[in-house]
Amino acid sequence: MVDITDTLDVKGEVCPYPDVKSKRKVKKMKSGDVLKILVDYPLSAERIPETMKSLGHEVISIDKVGDADWVILVKIK
């Protein structure tokens, strides 16, 4: 079980907003923190993990929940 430090809910928003908001959020977090990102836009479920990896963070999981929701867990490096 992973301890979630913070949650970012960007459901109802389309790119580029979820991607931009997730980048801003991780900049304010400390190394070792875990961010839970909630999205319902398929492209965001693909782009956000790619962005987090490119920034050097660890994508712990990408889980589809229900028909059109995803939960992305990112560990800040």
C-alpha positions in Angstrom: 0.0 0.0 0.0 1.3 3.4 -1.0 0.9 6.4 1.2 -0.7 9.2 -0.9 0.7 12.6 -0.1 -1.7 14.7 -2.3 -4.4 14.3 -4.9 -4.9 16.2 -8.1 -8.4 15.8 -9.6 -8.5 17.0 -13.3 -11.6 15.1 -14.3 -13.7 17.0 -16.7 -10.7 18.8 -18.2 -9.1 18.1 -21.6 -5.5 18.5 -22.7 -3.4 20.4 -22.2 -4.8 21.4 -18.8 -4.4 18.1 -16.9 -0.8 17.9 -18.2 0.0 21.5 -17.2 -1.7 21.2 -13.8 0.2 18.0 -13.0 3.5 19.5 -13.9 2.8 22.5 -11.7 1.7 20.3 -8.8 4.8 18.1 -8.8 7.1 21.2 -8.7 5.6 22.0 -5.3 6.1 18.5 -3.9 9.1 17.0 -2.1 11.2 14.0 -3.1 9.5 10.8 -1.9 6.0 12.3 -2.0 3.3 10.4 -3.9 0.8 12.2 -6.1 -2.5 10.6 -7.0 -3.9 12.1 -10.3 -7.5 11.5 -11.3 -8.3 11.9 -15.0 -11.2 11.0 -17.3 -9.7 12.1 -20.6 -8.0 9.2 -22.4 -5.2 11.3 -23.9 -4.3 12.6 -20.4 -4.1 9.0 -19.2 -1.3 8.5 -21.8 0.4 11.9 -21.7 0.6 12.5 -18.0 2.7 9.3 -17.3 5.0 10.1 -20.2 5.5 13.7 -18.9 6.1 12.5 -15.4 8.8 10.0 -16.6 10.4 12.7 -18.7 10.7 14.9 -15.6 12.4 12.0 -13.8 9.6 10.9 -11.6 8.5 7.3 -11.1 5.1 6.3 -12.4 3.9 3.7 -9.8 0.7 2.8 -11.6 -1.9 3.7 -14.1 -5.3 2.1 -13.3 -8.5 2.3 -15.3 -11.4 2.7 -12.9 -14.9 2.2 -14.3 -15.6 3.1 -17.9 -13.6 6.2 -18.4 -11.7 7.2 -15.3 -8.0 6.6 -14.6 -6.0 6.8 -11.4 -2.3 7.6 -11.9 0.2 7.3 -9.0 3.5 9.2 -9.3 6.4 9.1 -6.9 8.3 12.4 -6.8 12.1 12.1 -7.3 
